[in-house]
Structure formats: C-alpha cells, structure tokens
C-alpha cells in the first residue's frame, strides 16, 4: 500500500506514473485540515505536461482528516471537488458559446484552479497552482499592520459576491443536469450538519445558563430547522465551505505601494453540494464579521459582497433565505469562531468566547423571531433586508 501522507511517499507515487513523472520535488503545504496538500515542482515544463506550468498543487483525500487521524472522513470527497471544478471551468471556458452572460461563473479576477490530473482510485487530484506567493484572504487581511483601504475591501467583497452569485444562478438553472446524478454529495451534507447545526446547543449551553428560557429554546429550534433545511432543500449548487481561508489571493503592488488584486482562486470544493444558497452567505459573513472584529475594520468587505450578490441572485431571495443566512452566521460565530484561532488561549479566552457566543445566539434569536430592525442595525445583513424591502 502506497504512502500518500508524506512528501517521500507522494513523490514515489508521482515518479511511478508516466503522466506525473515530470514532478521531481514536492513540499507539504500548511493550512489543509481535511486533506494532504503538496506543491509539486516540474523539472522541465512543457505544454504537453501540465500545460507548461512549473508548479502544481497535489491533493490526497484519505479516509480521515489530515490534521486529526481520529476524525473519520469519506474518501470519495475529492470526486465531488473535481466534478465541481469541472462544472465551473466548463461554464467559463465555453463563455464564447453562451448566449447569456450570466451562464459564466468565473469573473474577471475570481477563478478556480483547473484540474490537470485525477486518480479516482487513490483519491489524488493535481490542480493548477495559484502561485508560490499567493496567500489566503484571512491571512492577507490579518498579516498587514493597517486595515485594507476601503477601495480594496470593496473590490474584494464585490468580486466574491459576483462569483458566488453566478455559481448559485448557474446551479439553479442547471439543476436537472447536475442533481442528483453528479452533485448530491449527501456525505458532505451530513458532515456539515454534524459540525455546525448539531453543535448549536452544546456551543451555547455553557454561556447561556443565565439567559431567558426562550432564548435557550430558540437555539434548539434553530439547530433543527437549519439542519433540516440543509438536508432536505437542494436549492442550488453551493460551495459548502465558503470562507476566506479558501480564497487564495495573488496581489500586485502599484504606485505609492498601493496593493491591488491580480486574481483570486476559490479552492477546496470537496464540500460542494446542492443546498440552500443562503448558507454560503452566512458562512462568509460570519468569517468577515470576525475579520472586522478581531483583525482589521473591513465593513466594506461585507456590504459590497452582499450588494453585488443581491444584484445578481436577488430575484430569488426570500425572507426565508435571509433567516437562513443570519442563523447560519450566528451559529458559525458560536460553534467555530472561539475555536479557530481568532483569539489566543491566554488572552481572556473564556470571556471572549462568551462574548462571541452570546453575539451569535442573539443573531439566531433575532432571525428566528424575524426582528429585522435589530438585524439591520447590527450587521451587514441590512443590505439583504433593504433588498427585500422588509
């Protein structure tokens, strides 16, 4: 049995196959939780092998998490990633044959990596490399001493909103072709429910003991309601893990050291599935809310994202979608934000965990009772509220 979990093992695999033998060195990349991810270097790039590229990204999906071997995962998840990437690439590469502009999914500066090699038997995919100097959006914003200027934050948010709206629109229009034959991904749906909606009660319990009984009951009701929507309402093709850690940013520096975005790549598509579109929105806003609160002010990132999204997908948005997005956002703040490095263990962690948990719980309660005046005042979701004229 071959070893795909070490640099030596994956290189041995690559060197043993004619189509991948040109990859002569590999380096494990940090940041991957579910999969083993490597950058491969090609000795003599040529157009016949990986399109003349000098580096590629190699991913292996094991039957467990790469960061936690005790966490079992379904090994076939990479099949859904390469299928989803193929859908996006085909829609965009055939843009000249499309009668409608909105059949294209990629935008001028938001792309997906192209699949260059796929070994289904061993769950290995080789993809286009976003670039050696690329970094994910969370790190890009967090690592700078100063907040991103409003123009840049607005550009990033608008570009991401356009991309995900185009994906949702394409998925909605092509549902009969893609669902359930290609993109049901029931394993991803079950996993998402387990690691988010089913965690609401436990995440809230410690910090809501002194809260009114109604507030605690709402957490349980929203947990079941959101989980049931996820499992039973295959609205459109959703990314399923739409957060800044999965947006690789390639930048350039212009006059006056002004930073511009050359291109962003949306990666990690193994959780893609047919599900409510609003859940992608809720996850993004929760993470952008955390960037704004714990790293640098970037309100424009959230508002421009939702403004552009509403322009493209807005005709299909309902109050139920708004409710779903806000509950998903609140649940993410409770269940994930305290445990994913936003604040340090020794830096008032328990007090900060309680604070963000109660913020998330308040979002859930206000969405549950449809108190849109409160939501509008307290969050970027005012963009959706205004669009829906609530």
C-alpha positions in Angstrom: 0.0 0.0 0.0 1.4 3.3 -1.1 2.0 6.2 1.3 0.3 9.4 0.3 0.7 11.2 3.7 4.4 12.1 3.5 6.5 14.1 1.0 8.6 11.0 0.2 5.5 8.8 -0.3 3.7 11.1 -2.6 6.8 11.8 -4.6 7.3 8.0 -5.0 3.8 7.7 -6.3 4.3 10.6 -8.8 7.6 9.2 -10.1 6.0 5.8 -10.7 3.5 7.1 -13.3 4.2 8.4 -16.8 1.8 11.3 -16.6 3.2 12.7 -13.4 6.9 11.7 -13.6 7.9 15.2 -14.6 7.2 16.3 -11.0 10.6 16.0 -9.3 10.1 17.6 -5.9 7.2 18.1 -3.5 6.7 20.2 -0.4 3.8 19.8 2.0 1.7 22.9 2.3 0.3 24.2 5.6 -3.3 25.1 6.2 -5.0 22.0 5.0 -7.1 20.3 7.6 -9.0 17.7 5.7 -6.6 16.7 3.0 -2.9 16.2 2.5 -1.7 19.0 0.2 1.6 19.5 -1.6 3.2 21.8 -4.1 5.0 19.9 -6.8 7.9 21.3 -8.9 8.3 20.3 -12.5 11.8 20.0 -13.8 11.3 20.8 -17.4 8.0 22.5 -18.0 6.4 21.8 -21.4 3.0 22.3 -22.9 2.3 18.6 -23.2 2.7 18.1 -19.4 0.5 20.2 -17.2 0.2 23.0 -19.8 3.8 24.2 -19.4 3.4 25.0 -15.7 6.4 25.0 -13.4 4.5 24.2 -10.2 1.2 22.4 -9.4 -0.8 21.5 -6.3 -1.3 17.9 -5.4 -4.1 16.9 -3.0 -4.9 13.5 -1.5 -8.1 12.7 0.4 -7.6 10.0 3.0 -10.4 8.3 5.0 -9.5 10.6 7.9 -8.7 14.2 8.4 -5.1 15.1 7.7 -5.0 17.2 10.9 -6.7 14.6 13.1 -6.4 11.0 12.2 -9.2 10.1 14.7 -11.7 12.1 12.7 -13.1 9.7 10.0 -14.0 11.3 6.6 -15.4 9.9 3.4 -12.5 9.3 1.0 -14.6 10.0 -2.1 -15.0 13.7 -1.3 -12.3 14.5 -3.9 -14.5 13.2 -6.6 -17.0 16.0 -5.8 -14.2 18.6 -5.8 -13.0 17.7 -9.3 -16.6 17.5 -10.6 -17.5 20.9 -9.2 -14.2 22.4 -10.5 -15.0 20.9 -13.9 -18.5 22.4 -13.9 -17.2 25.9 -13.1 -14.3 25.7 -15.6 -16.5 24.3 -18.4 -19.1 27.0 -17.9 -16.4 29.7 -18.0 -14.2 28.2 -20.8 -17.3 27.9 -23.0 -18.3 31.5 -22.5 -18.0 32.4 -26.1 -20.6 29.8 -26.9 -23.0 31.1 -24.2 -26.0 33.1 -25.3 -26.3 34.7 -21.9 -23.5 36.5 -20.0 -24.7 35.0 -16.6 -24.0 31.5 -17.8 -20.4 32.2 -17.0 -19.4 31.6 -13.4 -15.8 32.9 -13.2 -15.4 36.7 -13.1 -12.6 38.9 -14.4 -10.5 38.3 -11.3 -12.1 35.3 -9.5 -11.2 31.9 -10.9 -11.0 28.3 -9.9 -7.9 26.1 -10.4 -8.0 23.8 -13.4 -7.9 20.1 -12.8 -4.8 18.7 -14.5 -4.8 15.1 -13.3 -7.3 12.9 -11.5 -6.7 9.4 -10.0 -10.1 8.4 -8.6 -8.8 5.0 -7.3 -6.3 6.7 -5.0 -8.3 10.0 -4.5 -5.5 12.1 -5.8 -6.0 15.3 -7.8 -3.4 17.6 -9.3 -4.5 21.2 -9.9 -3.3 24.5 -11.2 -1.2 26.4 -8.6 -2.5 29.8 -7.5 1.2 30.9 -7.2 4.0 30.5 -4.7 3.4 33.9 -3.3 -0.3 33.6 -3.0 -1.9 33.6 0.4 -5.5 33.1 1.6 -7.7 36.1 2.3 -7.8 35.6 6.0 -4.1 35.7 6.3 -3.8 38.5 3.7 -6.0 40.8 5.8 -4.7 39.7 9.2 -1.0 40.0 8.4 -1.0 43.7 7.4 -0.3 46.3 10.1 -3.0 48.5 8.7 -6.6 47.7 7.6 -7.2 47.2 3.9 -8.2 50.5 2.3 -11.9 50.8 1.7 -11.5 50.6 -2.0 -9.6 47.3 -1.8 -12.0 45.8 0.7 -14.9 46.8 -1.6 -13.3 45.4 -4.6 -12.6 42.0 -2.9 -16.1 41.8 -1.5 -17.8 42.7 -4.7 -15.7 40.2 -6.7 -16.5 37.4 -4.3 -20.2 38.3 -4.2 -20.3 38.2 -8.0 -18.6 34.8 -8.2 -20.8 33.1 -5.7 -24.0 34.6 -7.1 -23.0 33.4 -10.6 -22.4 29.9 -9.2 -25.7 29.8 -7.4 -27.5 31.1 -10.5 -25.8 28.5 -12.8 -26.6 25.8 -10.3 -30.3 26.9 -10.1 -30.6 26.9 -13.9 -28.8 23.6 -14.5 -30.2 21.6 -11.6 -31.7 18.9 -13.7 -28.3 18.2 -15.2 -26.3 18.2 -12.0 -28.6 17.0 -9.3 -28.8 14.3 -8.0 -26.7 12.4 -10.5 -23.5 14.4 -10.1 -23.6 16.8 -7.2 -25.9 15.4 -4.4 -22.9 14.8 -2.1 -25.1 13.5 0.8 -21.9 12.8 2.9 -21.0 16.5 2.8 -24.5 17.5 3.8 -24.4 15.1 6.8 -20.9 16.3 7.8 -21.9 19.9 7.6 -25.0 19.3 9.8 -22.8 17.4 12.3 -20.1 20.1 12.6 -22.4 23.1 12.5 -26.1 22.9 13.2 -25.9 19.9 15.6 -23.3 21.9 17.6 -25.5 24.8 18.3 -26.9 23.5 21.7 -23.5 22.4 23.1 -21.8 25.6 21.9 -24.4 27.8 23.6 -25.1 25.8 26.8 -22.2 26.9 28.9 -22.6 30.6 28.3 -26.4 30.8 28.2 -27.2 29.4 31.6 -28.3 32.8 32.9 -30.2 33.7 29.7 -34.1 33.6 29.4 -35.5 30.1 28.7 -37.0 31.4 25.4 -33.5 32.3 24.2 -32.2 28.9 25.0 -35.1 27.1 23.4 -34.6 29.1 20.2 -31.1 27.7 19.9 -32.5 24.1 19.9 -35.3 25.1 17.4 -32.9 26.8 15.1 -30.5 23.9 15.2 -33.1 21.5 14.0 -34.7 23.9 11.5 -31.4 24.8 9.9 -30.2 21.2 9.8 -33.4 20.1 8.2 -33.2 22.8 5.5 -29.6 21.8 4.8 -30.5 18.1 4.3 -33.9 18.5 2.5 -33.8 21.6 0.3 -31.4 21.2 -2.6 -31.9 24.6 -4.0 -28.7 25.1 -6.0 -25.0 24.3 -6.4 -23.3 25.6 -3.3 -19.6 25.7 -2.4 -20.3 24.4 1.1 -17.2 25.9 2.7 -17.2 29.5 1.5 -14.8 31.2 3.9 -11.7 33.4 3.4 -9.3 30.5 4.1 -10.4 29.1 0.8 -9.8 32.2 -1.2 -6.2 32.3 -2.5 -5.1 35.9 -3.3 -2.5 36.9 -5.8 -1.6 40.6 -5.4 0.5 43.2 -7.1 1.9 46.5 -5.7 1.5 49.6 -7.8 2.4 53.2 -7.4 2.7 54.5 -3.9 2.8 50.9 -2.7 -0.9 50.5 -3.4 -1.9 46.9 -3.3 -4.2 45.6 -6.0 -5.7 42.2 -6.6 -4.5 40.4 -9.7 -6.5 37.3 -9.1 -8.3 35.2 -6.5 -8.7 31.4 -6.7 -11.6 29.7 -4.9 -10.3 26.3 -3.7 -11.4 23.3 -1.6 -14.6 22.2 -3.3 -15.0 18.8 -1.7 -18.0 20.0 0.4 -19.8 21.3 -2.7 -23.4 20.1 -3.0 -26.9 21.1 -3.7 -28.2 23.0 -0.7 -29.7 26.4 0.2 -27.7 29.2 -1.3 -28.0 31.4 1.8 -25.7 29.1 3.8 -22.7 30.1 1.7 -23.6 33.7 2.5 -24.0 33.1 6.2 -20.6 31.4 6.5 -18.8 34.2 4.6 -20.4 37.0 6.6 -19.6 35.2 9.9 -15.9 35.0 8.9 -15.8 38.5 7.6 -17.5 39.7 10.8 -14.6 38.0 12.7 -12.0 39.7 10.5 -13.7 43.0 11.1 -13.9 42.4 14.9 -10.6 40.7 15.7 -8.2 41.8 12.9 -8.9 45.0 11.0 -12.0 47.0 10.2 -13.4 45.9 6.9 -17.1 46.6 6.9 -16.9 47.3 3.1 -15.9 43.7 2.6 -19.3 42.5 3.9 -21.5 45.2 2.4 -20.1 45.1 -1.1 -20.3 41.3 -1.1 -24.0 41.3 -0.3 -24.8 44.3 -2.6 -23.3 42.6 -5.6 -24.8 39.2 -4.7 -28.3 40.8 -4.4 -27.9 42.4 -7.8 -27.3 39.1 -9.5 -29.2 36.5 -7.4 -31.6 38.8 -5.7 -34.7 38.0 -7.7 -34.7 34.5 -6.0 -34.1 35.7 -2.4 -36.8 35.4 0.1 -37.3 36.2 3.8 -36.6 32.5 4.4 -33.2 33.0 2.8 -32.4 35.9 5.0 -33.5 34.0 8.1 -31.3 31.1 6.9 -28.2 33.3 6.3 -28.4 35.1 9.7 -29.0 31.9 11.6 -26.1 30.2 9.8 -23.9 33.2 10.6 -24.9 33.2 14.2 -24.3 29.5 14.6 -20.9 29.8 13.0 -19.9 32.6 15.4 -20.9 30.3 18.3 -19.6 27.0 17.1 -16.4 27.9 15.2 -15.1 31.4 15.9 -14.0 30.7 19.5 -12.0 27.6 18.5 -10.2 28.6 15.3 -7.5 31.0 16.4 -9.3 34.3 16.4 -8.1 35.0 19.9 -5.4 33.3 22.0 -5.9 30.8 24.7 -4.2 33.0 27.3 -5.8 36.3 26.2 -9.1 36.3 28.1 -10.2 33.4 26.0 -13.2 32.4 28.2 -14.6 35.9 28.3 -14.1 36.4 24.6 -15.7 33.0 23.9 -18.7 34.0 26.0 -19.0 37.4 24.2 -19.0 35.9 20.7 -21.2 33.1 21.7 -23.8 35.5 23.0 -23.5 37.6 19.9 -24.1 34.6 17.7 -27.0 33.5 19.9 -28.5 37.0 19.6 -28.3 36.8 15.8 -30.1 33.4 15.9 -32.8 34.7 18.1 -33.5 37.9 16.2 -33.6 36.0 12.9 -35.9 33.3 14.5 -38.4 36.0 15.6 -37.8 37.9 12.4 -36.8 41.1 14.2 -35.3 42.6 11.0 -35.0 46.1 12.6 -32.4 44.8 15.1 -30.6 42.7 12.4 -30.5 45.7 10.1 -29.0 48.0 12.8 -26.4 45.5 14.0 -25.0 43.8 10.8 -24.2 44.0 7.1 -27.3 41.9 6.5 -29.1 45.3 6.3 -28.2 45.0 2.6 -30.4 41.9 2.2 -33.1 43.5 4.3 -33.2 46.6 2.2 -33.2 44.5 -1.0 -36.2 42.5 0.3 -37.9 45.8 1.4 -38.6 44.5 4.9 
